[in-house]
Amino acid sequence: MLWLKSYRRRIQTQAICLLSIVVTCSLFAMAQQGSPNKQKPVDEHTAPGKLISAGKNSTPVGPLKAKTYRLEEVKLEKPVSSHQTERL
């Protein structure tokens, strides 16, 4: 009977350890997900924008040999200030 008590105590200890590991891992997983209200940062290169100008050529032009171009206005998350000191 003594071996049965020690066996039960060992099983209870293992169950408590396993339960604490599962709870800790699930808390870390929920913390990494963040709140659902947060928006992902927008990549300015792939964000939708307002088309300002576009053009097409039948022959490549310029050092990059471009045949087409698009100029779009993209809204940024944070305002960016630029200061031009010299006139080009």
Secondary structure, DSSP 8 states (H G I E B T S, - for coil): -HHHHHHHHHHHHHHHHHHHHHHHHHHHHHHHH--TT------TTTS--EEEEEEEEEEEETTTTEEEEEEEE---SS-------S--
